[in-house]
Amino acid sequence: MLQSRCLYQGWYRSWLRRLTALLFAPFALWCLAAAAESEGIDTADSRYQAFVEQFFPPYLQKHPQPSFEDVAALATAVTEADAVNALALVRGNLALLLRNGTKRETVPLLERLFDLNDGPTLQVIAEGLKNAGDPVALSRYYFLLAKYHERRGNWRAVKTALGTVNPRLLSAADAHYYQLLGGYVAQGLKDHRGAIKHYKTIPEGSPYFAHARLNEGTALLRQGWWTEAHMEFEKAIRATTDAEFRNRTLTVLGYSQLNYEFYKDARNSFRKVALDSASTNKALMGIGLAAAYQSDFTGAANAFALLTEKSPADLSVDEAFLLLPLAWAELGDEDAASVAYQVAIRHYENKMQNLKKLQSQLADKNYDDLLTAVNELDQRAAEIYGSLDGVPAFLLANYQNLLLMRGHSSALGLAQLFANVYADYKNLLQRVVEQKIERRWEILNHYLSQAKFGVAQLYDK
């Protein structure tokens, strides 16, 4: 029985370390981890922008755009148009935009251009703003540029852009987000003390107060200051009106309490997570681990058994299949442990087989169907990839915009250039998804090996 107990403790301590490492990551980093998923993404992004620059001069010759006299009206039209028409409207009215570049009415236009990834046009606008010498307009521009790089997870680029922003010239809300971004950058670059300084400037009442408290807590934990960290998490929980954010913060708090051996407090935190939350499965896993630490193996088995019934099966569910037989072994029910191992083995084998099938199906998709297939996989990201991070959003947006340009490319004499860029993007999308699936398969294969090892351990007795 001692061997079984040591094996079990090794398992749940290993799972605990992995889960806390995930959950203590800065809030922004959870959302942006996919930004650097695959080699070649930056190159593909540059090629997309280069194609846009070559596409629009001949396009505008064949499709002259209406002239606007009011920049606010232009902004409304651009915001409502699809990607091709929006970029054509901006380029066709660039002189108007440059004349009014310092006006606040241009902000929606700039936001749309950043969303559509029209780097060349944005560079022209930046030069125009520099020539105008308006510090307010320049700060607004570089603040938007920082947010653009934030979406790509490029923290050094965010830092450079923020260095050109004077936060005193931004709106109050934007000034608070400026500080939040500064904290994200510092945490992304492992400067946790610097991050805390940014987060502390965000006052209560700010729309970003709760996020600041959560991230300040993670920065404090990185330095071992768990008492102060837990206080910040509690502040975030009290301040937020976002139910899902509250559930996630409760889960982070619970795992920190678990890590510092406050098992009863951890279980209480996990139990406050809503049953329909995206964090529910992580909370159930936490309850099971906390119960195991307290030698309440019946409670642990109940939590893990409940997790194995969850659908679709995310990473916590997959882990529960492996932890459940260990809990049964601790309770002395080796028959139940053996059955649970066999169930786990079938679960992993079936899931691995389904992942390989998805990879095969993805390779057979044509250009148009690929985007639909990737979007469908992203909707099942937790089940298929093991996390909520799907394919980088800007990569999908570029691909979607290329689809809109395809019909015009031949008439503009750009058929071959388009085909090359388009093929590169198709291959890149497939590669990014295949890598995600392959990593998931390797994790499941590891779990499968451990389940088989567990069965052997039982038989050896």
N, C-alpha and C positions, 0 to 999 in steps of 0.2 A: 504493500500500500504506500510505503514511503516513496518508492520509485514513481508510482503514479502521481503522488502529490507534487513531487519535484518537477515531473514532466508538465503537469497542469500549470504550476506556478510559472515555469519558464514560458509556456504559451501565452498566458494572459498578460504577463509583464512585457513580453515582446509586442503583443497587440497594443498594449497601452502606450508604449513608447511611440509606435508608429502613428496611432490615432492622435496623440497629443501634438506630435510634430505637425500633423495636418491641420488640426483645429486651432493651433496658436499662430498660424500664418496670418499676416496682416489681411484685413477684410478685403482690401483692393486686390491683393495678390491672388485670393481664391478665384476672383472673377476674371483674372487676366493671365492665369498660368498658361493658357493655350497659345498666347501670343508668340511664343518662341518654340512651337511644337516641332518644326521641321526645318532642316537646312534648305535654303533656297527661297524662303518666304520673302525676305527682303529684296532679293533679286527679282522675283516675280512681281513684287509691288512696284519696283522701279520700271520694269518693262511695261507694266500696265499704264503707268503715267506717261511713259514715252509714246505709247501707242495713242493715248488720248490726245497728246500734243500733235501727232501727225494726222489724226482723224478729223479734227474739227476745222482746220482751214479749208479743205476742199468741201467739207459738209456745209459750212456756212455759205460757200459760193453757190451751192446747189439749193440751199434752203435758207434764204435770207430771213433774219429774225425781225419781229416788230420792234420799233424803237420806243423806248420808254422815256418819259420826261421826269417821272417821279420815282425816286429810289425805293420808297416804301411799296409802291405798286409793283415794282420789279421784284422786290423781295417776296411779296405774296405770290406772284406768278411762279417764281423759281421754287418756292417751297411746295407748291401744289403740283409741279410738273414731274414727269419721270426723269431718270438720270440723264438720258441723251438730250431731251428738250430743256432740262434745267441748265445743263452746261452750255448748250447752244445759246440760251437766253442771256446768260452771264457774259459769254464771250462776245455776243452780238451787241451788248450794251456796256462793254468794259469801260468805255470813256465816261459814261454816266456814273458808274460805280467809283471810278478813280476820283472824279470831281467831288463825290459825296462820301469819300472813304472815311472821313472823320466823324460822320453822323452816326448816332446810335442805331438808326434804322437799317444800317448795313449789317448789323450783327447776325440776323437770320440768314442773310446771304452768305456770310463767311462760314457760319455753322454748316450750311448745306454744302458748300464747297469742300470743307474738311470731311464731311460725311461721304462725299462722292470722290474724295481722294484726288482732286485736281491740283496737284502740286505746282505745275507750271503757272497756272493762273493765280494761285495764292502767292507765289513768289513775286509776280508782277504787282499785285496789290500791296504786298509788304514793302516793296521798293517805293511805291507811291506814297504809302503812309510815312515812310522814313523821310521822303522829300517834303511832305507836308509838315513834318516836325511836331505833330500833335501828340503829346505824351499820353493822353487818355486813350486815344484811338490805338496807339502802339501797344499799350498795356492790355487793352481788350484783345487785340490780335494775338499777342504772344501767350495770353492766358488760354485762348482757344487752341493755339498750337500745342500748349502743354497738355491739354485734355486729349488732343489728337494722339499724341505719343503715349499718353496714359492708356488709351484703349489698345495700344500695341504692346504694352508692357515694357517699353523702352525707357527705363528710369533715368538713364544718363541724358537722354534727349529731353525728358521732362524737366530735369534739373536745369539744363541749359536754357530752355524756354522760360522757366520761372525766373531765372536770373535777369531777364529783360523786362519783367513785369514789376510795376510799382503797385503793391496791393492797396495803397491808400487811394488810388485812382479808380479802383473797381467798386462795384456795388457792394453793400454789406454782405450779402449772401455769397457773391463771388469771392470777396476777400476771405471769407471763412473757408471756402472750398480751396482757395489758394494755399491756406495753411494746412488743410487736410492733405492736399497733394504733396506739399513739402514734407509732411510726415511720411506719406507713402514712399516718397523718393528715398528719404533717409533710411527707412526700414528696408527698402529694396536693396540699398547699398550697405546694409548691416550697421548703420549708425543709429542705434536705438536711443541713445541719449539725445541726439539731435532731433529725432522724431518726437520725443516727448515734449521738447520745447515748442515745436509747432502745434501739437495737439492741445497744449495748455492754453494757447491763445484763443481757442474757440469757445465762446461763452455759452452758458445755459440760455436756451431760447433760440439758438441758431438751429437751422434745419440739419446741420451736420454735427450737433453736439453729441448725440448718441454714438455716431460712428467714431468720433474723436475719442470718446471714452473707451470704446471697445479696443481701438487700436493702441491707445495709450496703455491699456491693460496688457496687451500682447507684448509691447515694447518693455514694460516693467518685468514681465515674466522672463523675457530673454536675459534679463540681468539678475534673475533670482529673487526679485522683490515681489513675492507672491501675495503678501498681505495687502500692499498698495494696489496690486493688480486686481485682486478680487473686489476691492472697493470700487475701482473704475468699472468693472463689469456690472456691479450692482447699480451704479449710476446710469449706465447705458440701458439696463433693463427697465429702470424706473422712468427714464426719459422718453423712451421710444413709444410711438403709437403704431409702429409697423409690427404686426404680429409675427411675421416670418423672421424679421431681424431679432425680435425678442427671443424666439425659439432657438435661433442659432447662437445668440449670446448666452442663453441658459446652458446650452450644450457645451460651449467653450468653458464656462465657469465650472460646470460639472466635471469635465475632464481635468481641469486644473486642480480642483478639490480632490479628485481621485489620485492625481499624481502626487499630491502632498499629504495623502493618507487621511483626508477628512471624508471617510467613506459614507457616513450617515448624511452629511451635508451634500455630498455628491449625488446620492440617491434622491434626495429631496429636490435638488436642482433638475435632475433628469426627469422626474415625475411631473414637473411643471410644464414640460414641453408638450404642445398640443399633439393629439393623436393623428391629425391630418397634416402635420408639418413635413417639410422636406428633411427636417432634422430628426424625425421620429425614430428612424432606424438607428442612427448614431446614439440617440438617447437610450434606446433599449439595450444596445450593446454596452453602454456605460453602466446601466443598472445591473446587467449581468456580471460585468467585471467587478463592480463595487461589491456585489453580493459575494462573489468568489473571494475577494480580499477579506471579507468578514467571515469566511468559512460557511456562509449560507449557500451551500451548493444546490439546495432545492430551489432557492430563489434564482440562482444563476441558471440552473437548468430550465426553469420556467421562462426566463427572459430569452435565452438562446432558442428554446423550442418555438416560442412565439415569433422570433425573428425568421426562423427557417420557413415559416408559413407565409411570409410577406411576399407580395408580388407587385411589380417586377423585382427581381433579386439584384440589389445593389451590392457594394463591397461589404457592408455590414452583414447582410444576409449570407453572403458567401462565407464570411469568417465564422458566423454562428454555426454553420454546418460542421465546422471543424472543432469548435469549442464545446458544442453540446455533448459529444461522446466523452470528452474529458471530464465534464461535470458529472455525467452518469458514473464514470469510473471512480470519481471521488466519493460518490454516494454508495459505492460498493456493488452497483448493479452492472456487472460486466456484460450480461446478456443485452441489456439496453444499450450499453456503450458499443458493443459489436454491431448491433442493428443500425445504430446511428452512424457508425463509420461507413457501413455499406451504403446507406442512403446518401451520405456525403460523397462517396466515390461516384455513385450514379449521377448525382447533381453536377459534379465537376466535369465528368466525362460528357454529359449531354450538353452542358454549356460550352465547353471547348469545341465540340463538334458544330454547334450552331454558329460560333464565332468564325470558324473556318469557312462555313457555308456563306456567311455574310461577306467575307473577304472575296470569295469566288464570285459571288453575285455582283459585287462592286466592280470587279475587273471587267465584267461584261457590259457595263452600262455605257450608253452612248452619251454624247455631250449634253443633250437636254435632260435626259433621265438622271444623269449623275447628280445634278443640283437637287432634284427632288429626293433622290436616295440619301444624299448627305444630310439634308434637312430632316428627313425621317429618322435617321440614326441619331442626330443631335437631340431630337425630342426624347430619345431613349438613352441619353448619354450616361446616366447613373447606372443603368443596367448593363450597357455594352462596354462603355469605356471605364467604368468604375468611379467616375466623378461627374460633376455637373458641367465640366469644361468640355465643350464641343469644339468644332473647327473654328479657328479665329473668325470673328464676324466680318472683319474687313476683307478677308480673303474670299468669303462667300459673296460679299457685296461686289467686289471687283469682277468676279465670275458672272454674277447676274448682270452687271453693266455691260460686260462683253457680249452677253447674249443679245442685249438690246442693240448693240452696234453691228452685229453680224449681218443683218439684212442690208445695211448700207455699204458695207466694206467693198463689195465687188464693184458697185457703181462708182465708188470713189477711187478705184485702182489700188485698193489696199488688201485685196483678197489673200495674197500670199503672206503678207505681214500679219494680217489678222489670224490666219490659220496657224502660224508659228506661235504667236502669243497664246492663242486659245488652247492649242495642244499642250503647251507648257503648263497652263493653269489646270487643265484636266488631269495631267499626270501628277501635278503637285497636290491637288485635292485628294486624288486616290492614294498618294503616298502618305499624306498626313493621316488620313483615316485608317489606312492599313497599319501604320505604326501604332496608332492608338489601340486598335484591336489586337495587334500582336503583343503589346505590353500586357494587355488584359489577359490574353491567353497564357502568357508566361506566368503571371500571378496565379491563375487557376491551376496551372500545371504544378506549381510549387505546392499549393494546397492539396492537390490530388496525391502527390508524393507523400505529404505528411499524413494524410488520411490512411494511406496504405501502410505507412510505417506504424501508425497507431494500432491498426488491426494486428500487425505482426507482434507488437509489444504485448497485446492482450493474449495472443496465442502462445507466446513464449512463456507466459506464466503457467 
